[in-house]
């Protein structure tokens, strides 16, 4: 599917890289277009951001043919076969390198200013670009990162030509690519907005990332013990599904997350919401509704009845865990996951105390809405016009206590500053009201019959 812009691509790429959070990783963007993508990845992983400035050394009579590449700190990687085949003399090679190194140094100073290069020695170099067509620049970046001492090289891109991605597997230890369409022609065809990234934008993003890293963490005064976080295996019948269970001390309730299509338990947005719920004493379970093999079948991604069944099974699994046996349970669903949450809440085998839908598609559970008896909060962004209309229509079919909360200025993914926090706090208060009585009730959306 196309990306809205590089920011959207970076956030979606970050979801697939969440397992690198907490690792000794440096995110390095390829200037210029790769830096906005890398910025979002670095922010999601809470990792340092830098640029990897490389210059190809082109054969004099065929500049697009690379005979090597150079990087900062005197790094030079040569393709001796090309040099010998093209009969390049050492004088020619030195002259081309001198020219390219002058430009490389100029760009590095332009992008970083007074900040030193982030060392890669002994670390994971996560190289990010906005896409790969031929892969020549990405290949050079991988070689330079390895020459700079990176212990592991990972290349991550939103979209790429299948042949180029396969070839890059020879250079990087791991290649992560979200989309590899067989009809690939150019990177820009996979973006709605592919405007050129300026030097000024690169400089600004690097500055903002450096300032974020330098900001001190607020000291916790009288902080409680951190919640216990465990990777778990949730069973839907006989099918094991990977999950992430967090149990805070003095837990007042537990919220099961149902993610939307194309997302997973690693979703940065859902994990951000989960942390806010954890801080309020609510446990959370984020788990994959489908197995890895099932996810490639797009029909299953939108099979709401199947997803709801998995959610019901996960609830049963939770009830069998000693730490959750008598805990009140709620559902938090996003996008298509919200439809699954409502469908599961209508199931007679579940006993849930509250449901929250963020940017949800309750219309996909239309035939079950009138059976829902669980207090339900629908959260939609004011600029998510189509989904807002669908939620208003769905609300007319609900017979439970319900409320529609509209977050000003938010679009479907709640990407605008402060909007995701706004949604998370609304969810927190709804869950606490109906699971622990710890917050003031939110007015219901319609009178009860």
matplotlib code that plots the C-alpha trace (Angstrom):
import matplotlib.pyplot as plt

x = [0.0, 1.3, 2.8, 1.4, 4.9, 8.3, 7.0, 4.2, 6.8, 9.1, 6.4, 5.3, 8.8, 9.4, 6.7, 8.7, 11.9, 10.5, 12.5, 15.6, 14.4, 16.9, 19.7, 23.0, 21.8, 22.5, 20.0, 21.7, 19.8, 20.9, 20.8, 18.6, 15.4, 16.2, 16.6, 12.9, 12.2, 15.2, 14.1, 10.8, 12.5, 15.1, 12.3, 10.3, 13.3, 14.7, 18.0, 20.5, 20.2, 23.0, 23.6, 25.9, 27.5, 28.9, 30.1, 30.3, 33.5, 32.4, 34.4, 35.6, 34.0, 30.9, 30.2, 27.1, 29.2, 30.7, 34.3, 34.1, 32.8, 34.2, 33.0, 34.1, 37.3, 39.2, 37.1, 37.5, 35.9, 37.1, 35.8, 39.1, 37.4, 35.8, 39.1, 41.1, 38.5, 38.2, 42.0, 41.7, 45.1, 46.0, 46.4, 42.8, 41.5, 43.2, 41.9, 38.3, 38.5, 40.0, 37.1, 34.4, 36.0, 35.8, 32.1, 31.7, 33.3, 31.3, 28.0, 29.0, 29.8, 26.6, 24.4, 26.0, 27.5, 29.6, 28.3, 30.8, 29.9, 28.2, 30.7, 29.5, 32.4, 30.9, 27.3, 24.3, 24.2, 20.6, 20.8, 17.5, 16.5, 13.2, 13.5, 15.8, 15.7, 19.1, 20.5, 23.9, 23.9, 22.6, 25.2, 27.9, 26.4, 26.5, 30.1, 31.1, 29.3, 31.0, 34.4, 33.7, 33.5, 29.7, 29.2, 26.0, 24.5, 20.8, 19.3, 15.7, 13.5, 9.8, 9.8, 12.3, 12.7, 12.7, 16.0, 17.8, 16.5, 17.7, 21.1, 21.5, 21.2, 24.8, 25.9, 23.7, 23.2, 19.5, 17.3, 13.9, 11.6, 7.9, 6.8, 8.5, 6.1, 6.8, 5.8, 8.3, 9.5, 10.6, 10.6, 8.4, 5.4, 4.9, 4.5, 1.5, 3.9, 7.5, 8.7, 12.5, 14.0, 16.2, 19.5, 17.8, 15.3, 18.0, 19.9, 16.7, 15.8, 19.3, 19.2, 15.9, 17.0, 20.2, 18.2, 15.8, 18.7, 20.3, 17.2, 17.5, 14.9, 12.6, 13.5, 10.9, 9.9, 8.6, 8.1, 6.6, 8.4, 8.4, 5.7, 6.6, 6.9, 6.9, 6.9, 4.2, 2.6, -1.2, -3.1, -6.2, -7.3, -4.2, -2.6, 0.2, 0.3, 3.1, 2.2, 3.6, 2.0, 2.6, 1.5, 1.9, 1.9, -1.5, -3.1, -6.7, -7.6, -6.1, -6.6, -6.3, -5.2, -6.6, -4.4, -5.6, -4.7, -1.0, 0.0, 1.2, 2.1, 5.1, 2.9, 4.6, 1.2, -0.4, 2.7, 2.7, -1.0, -0.1, 2.6, 0.1, -2.3, 0.5, 1.3, -2.3, -2.1, -3.7, -2.1, -1.9, -1.7, -0.6, -0.6, -0.6, -4.1, -2.7, 0.4, 3.2, 1.9, -1.7, -0.8, 0.2, -3.4, -5.2, -8.6, -7.7, -6.6, -10.2, -12.0, -13.5, -15.3, -12.0, -10.1, -12.9, -12.7, -8.9, -9.7, -12.2, -9.7, -7.0, -9.5, -10.0, -6.2, -5.8, -8.5, -6.3, -3.2, -2.8, -2.0, -5.1, -7.7, -9.9, -8.9, -11.4, -10.6, -11.2, -10.6, -8.7, -9.2, -7.7, -9.0, -10.2, -9.2, -11.9, -14.5, -13.0, -13.1, -16.8, -17.6, -15.8, -17.6, -20.9, -19.9, -21.6, -18.3, -16.6, -17.0, -15.4, -15.9, -15.1, -14.3, -12.4, -12.2, -9.4, -10.0, -12.1, -14.3, -17.3, -19.3, -17.3, -19.1, -22.5, -24.4, -23.1, -23.4, -26.9, -25.7, -22.9, -23.7, -20.2, -19.7, -18.0, -16.0, -15.5, -12.5, -12.1, -10.0, -11.9, -10.1, -10.8, -14.0, -15.1, -14.4, -16.1, -19.3, -19.1, -18.7, -21.7, -23.8, -22.6, -23.4, -27.1, -27.0, -25.4, -27.7, -25.0, -23.6, -21.5, -19.8, -18.2, -15.2, -13.7, -10.1, -9.5, -7.1, -6.4, -6.4, -6.8, -3.5, -3.4, 0.0, -0.5, 1.4, -0.5, -3.4, -2.3, -1.8, -5.3, -6.8, -4.7, -5.9, -9.5, -9.1, -7.4, -10.2, -12.8, -11.2, -10.6, -14.2, -15.6, -12.9, -11.9, -14.2, -11.1, -12.1, -15.2, -17.6, -17.7, -21.3, -22.7, -23.5, -27.2, -29.9, -30.3, -33.7]
y = [0.0, 3.5, 5.6, 9.1, 10.6, 9.8, 10.4, 7.8, 5.4, 5.9, 5.2, 2.1, 0.9, 1.5, -1.0, -3.8, -2.7, -2.5, -5.6, -3.4, -1.1, -1.3, -2.7, -1.0, 0.5, 3.7, 4.7, 6.2, 7.8, 8.2, 11.9, 13.4, 11.4, 8.7, 11.0, 11.8, 8.1, 7.4, 10.2, 8.4, 5.1, 6.6, 8.3, 5.1, 3.0, 5.8, 5.4, 8.0, 9.3, 10.2, 10.3, 8.0, 10.2, 8.1, 8.9, 6.4, 6.3, 6.1, 4.7, 7.8, 6.9, 5.3, 7.3, 5.3, 2.1, 2.1, 0.9, 1.7, 4.0, 6.3, 7.3, 9.6, 9.1, 8.0, 4.9, 3.5, 0.4, -0.7, -3.2, -4.6, -6.6, -3.5, -1.5, -4.2, -4.8, -1.1, -0.7, 2.2, 3.6, 4.5, 8.2, 8.1, 6.5, 9.0, 11.9, 10.7, 10.0, 13.5, 15.1, 13.0, 13.3, 17.1, 16.9, 14.2, 16.4, 19.4, 17.5, 16.0, 19.5, 20.9, 18.2, 17.8, 21.3, 21.0, 17.6, 14.7, 11.6, 8.9, 6.0, 2.7, 0.6, -2.5, -1.3, -2.2, 0.1, 0.4, 2.0, 3.6, 5.0, 6.0, 3.1, 1.2, 1.0, -0.2, -0.3, 1.1, 3.8, 1.5, -1.1, 1.5, 2.6, -1.0, -1.4, 1.9, 1.1, -2.3, -0.6, 1.8, -1.1, -1.9, -5.2, -5.8, -4.0, -3.9, -2.1, -1.0, 0.6, 1.0, -0.1, -1.6, -3.5, -7.2, -7.8, -5.0, -6.1, -9.6, -8.4, -6.2, -9.3, -10.0, -6.7, -6.4, -9.0, -8.3, -6.5, -5.2, -4.1, -3.5, -3.6, -5.4, -5.1, -7.1, -4.2, -1.8, 1.1, 3.8, 4.7, 7.8, 5.9, 4.4, 7.8, 10.2, 13.0, 12.5, 16.1, 16.6, 16.7, 19.8, 20.2, 22.4, 19.7, 17.2, 19.6, 20.3, 16.6, 15.8, 18.8, 17.8, 14.2, 15.3, 17.6, 14.8, 12.5, 15.2, 16.1, 14.6, 12.1, 13.6, 12.2, 9.9, 11.0, 8.1, 6.0, 2.6, -0.6, -0.9, -3.2, -6.8, -7.2, -10.6, -12.0, -14.7, -17.2, -16.7, -19.7, -19.4, -23.0, -24.9, -21.9, -20.1, -16.3, -14.1, -11.6, -9.0, -9.0, -6.2, -6.5, -3.4, -3.6, -3.3, -3.9, -2.5, -4.1, -5.4, -4.2, -6.5, -4.7, -5.6, -4.0, -2.9, -4.5, -4.3, -3.8, -6.1, -6.2, -4.0, -1.1, 2.1, 3.8, 1.0, 0.5, 4.3, 4.0, 0.9, 2.7, 5.4, 2.7, 1.0, 4.2, 4.3, 0.8, -1.0, -4.2, -4.7, -7.6, -6.8, -9.9, -10.8, -11.8, -13.8, -15.9, -14.8, -17.0, -15.9, -12.3, -12.6, -13.6, -10.2, -11.9, -13.1, -9.6, -8.4, -11.5, -9.8, -12.9, -14.8, -12.0, -11.7, -15.4, -15.0, -12.2, -14.4, -17.2, -14.7, -13.6, -17.2, -17.7, -14.7, -16.0, -19.1, -17.2, -17.0, -13.3, -12.4, -14.9, -12.4, -9.3, -7.1, -7.1, -4.5, -4.3, -1.5, -1.8, 0.3, 0.4, -3.1, -4.3, -2.2, -4.1, -7.4, -6.0, -5.1, -8.4, -10.2, -8.1, -9.3, -12.9, -14.6, -16.4, -13.1, -11.0, -7.6, -4.4, -1.8, -1.3, 1.5, 2.0, 4.3, 5.3, 2.2, 0.6, -0.5, -0.7, -3.9, -5.5, -4.0, -7.3, -7.7, -4.1, -4.4, -7.4, -5.4, -4.7, -3.5, 0.3, 1.5, 4.6, 5.5, 7.8, 9.4, 12.3, 15.4, 15.3, 11.6, 12.5, 9.2, 7.1, 9.8, 9.4, 5.6, 5.8, 8.2, 5.7, 2.7, 4.6, 4.5, 0.7, 0.4, -0.4, -0.2, 2.8, 4.6, 7.8, 9.3, 11.4, 13.5, 14.5, 18.0, 18.2, 14.4, 12.3, 8.6, 7.6, 10.3, 11.4, 15.1, 16.4, 15.6, 13.8, 10.3, 11.3, 12.9, 9.6, 7.6, 9.7, 9.4, 5.6, 5.5, 7.4, 5.2, 2.0, 3.3, 4.4, 1.0, -1.2, 0.4, 3.4, 5.6, 8.4, 10.5, 8.9, 10.2, 11.0, 8.3, 9.0, 8.3, 7.7, 4.1, 2.4]
z = [0.0, -0.7, 2.1, 2.9, 3.1, 4.6, 8.2, 7.7, 6.2, 9.2, 11.7, 9.9, 9.5, 13.3, 14.1, 12.4, 14.3, 17.8, 18.9, 18.6, 21.4, 24.2, 22.0, 21.4, 18.1, 16.2, 13.6, 10.5, 7.7, 4.2, 3.3, 2.3, 1.8, 4.3, 7.2, 7.8, 7.8, 10.1, 12.5, 13.2, 13.6, 16.1, 18.0, 18.3, 19.4, 21.7, 19.8, 18.7, 15.1, 12.8, 9.0, 7.2, 4.5, 1.6, -1.8, -4.6, -6.6, -10.2, -13.1, -15.1, -18.4, -16.8, -13.5, -12.6, -12.3, -8.8, -8.4, -4.7, -2.0, 0.7, 4.1, 6.9, 8.9, 5.8, 5.1, 1.6, 0.2, -3.3, -5.8, -7.1, -9.9, -11.4, -11.0, -12.8, -15.5, -16.3, -16.0, -13.6, -12.6, -9.0, -10.1, -11.6, -8.4, -6.1, -8.2, -8.1, -4.4, -3.6, -5.5, -3.8, -0.4, -0.6, -1.3, 1.4, 4.1, 3.0, 3.4, 6.7, 8.1, 6.7, 8.2, 11.7, 12.4, 15.5, 16.6, 16.2, 14.3, 16.4, 16.5, 15.2, 16.7, 18.3, 17.8, 15.6, 12.6, 11.5, 8.1, 6.9, 3.5, 2.0, -0.6, -2.8, -6.6, -7.7, -4.1, -5.0, -2.3, 0.3, -0.6, -0.2, 3.2, 4.4, 3.4, 5.1, 8.3, 8.5, 7.8, 10.7, 13.0, 13.3, 14.9, 13.0, 10.0, 9.4, 6.4, 6.7, 4.0, 3.5, -0.2, -2.6, -5.9, -5.1, -7.0, -5.2, -1.8, -2.5, -3.6, -0.5, 1.6, 0.6, 2.2, 5.3, 8.1, 7.9, 5.4, 6.5, 3.7, 4.2, 0.5, -2.4, -5.3, -8.4, -10.5, -8.9, -11.2, -8.9, -5.2, -5.6, -7.0, -3.5, -1.8, -2.0, -1.0, -2.2, -2.1, -2.1, 1.4, 1.8, 3.6, 6.1, 6.9, 7.5, 9.8, 11.7, 12.2, 13.4, 15.8, 17.2, 17.7, 19.5, 21.8, 22.7, 23.6, 25.7, 27.7, 31.2, 32.3, 35.1, 38.5, 39.9, 43.4, 45.5, 42.4, 42.8, 41.7, 37.9, 36.5, 35.6, 31.8, 30.2, 26.7, 26.8, 24.5, 24.3, 23.2, 20.8, 21.0, 20.0, 18.2, 20.0, 19.6, 20.7, 23.4, 25.8, 29.2, 31.8, 35.4, 37.6, 41.3, 42.9, 39.5, 39.4, 36.0, 32.8, 29.3, 26.3, 23.1, 19.7, 17.0, 13.5, 10.2, 9.3, 12.9, 15.7, 19.4, 18.5, 17.4, 18.9, 19.2, 21.2, 23.3, 24.1, 25.2, 27.2, 29.1, 30.1, 31.3, 33.2, 35.0, 36.2, 37.7, 34.7, 33.4, 29.6, 27.2, 23.6, 21.4, 17.8, 16.6, 13.7, 13.2, 10.9, 8.1, 8.6, 8.3, 4.6, 3.8, 3.6, 3.9, 7.4, 8.4, 7.8, 9.1, 12.1, 13.4, 13.4, 15.2, 17.7, 18.4, 19.0, 21.5, 23.3, 23.5, 24.8, 27.5, 28.6, 28.6, 30.9, 33.3, 33.7, 34.7, 38.5, 38.5, 36.5, 37.7, 39.5, 37.6, 35.8, 32.0, 29.4, 25.6, 23.7, 20.0, 17.1, 13.6, 12.6, 16.0, 17.5, 15.5, 16.9, 20.4, 20.1, 18.5, 21.3, 24.0, 22.6, 23.0, 25.9, 26.9, 27.8, 30.9, 30.2, 32.1, 29.5, 25.8, 24.2, 20.4, 19.0, 15.4, 15.2, 12.6, 14.6, 11.4, 10.6, 13.7, 12.8, 13.2, 16.8, 18.1, 19.5, 21.6, 23.3, 27.0, 28.0, 28.6, 25.4, 24.6, 20.9, 20.3, 16.9, 15.5, 14.4, 11.0, 10.5, 8.7, 7.2, 10.3, 12.5, 10.4, 10.7, 14.5, 14.7, 12.7, 14.8, 18.0, 17.1, 17.2, 20.6, 23.5, 26.2, 28.1, 25.5, 24.6, 21.5, 22.3, 19.4, 19.7, 18.2, 15.3, 15.1, 12.0, 11.8, 13.3, 15.9, 14.7, 15.5, 18.6, 21.8, 20.1, 21.0, 24.6, 24.6, 23.4, 25.9, 28.9, 27.7, 27.6, 30.9, 32.6, 31.0, 32.1, 35.6, 35.9, 34.9, 36.3, 39.5, 40.1, 40.4, 38.0, 37.4, 34.9, 31.4, 30.2, 28.1, 24.5, 24.6, 27.2, 28.3, 27.5]

ax = plt.figure().add_subplot(projection="3d")
ax.plot(x, y, z, "-o")
ax.set_aspect("equal")
plt.show()
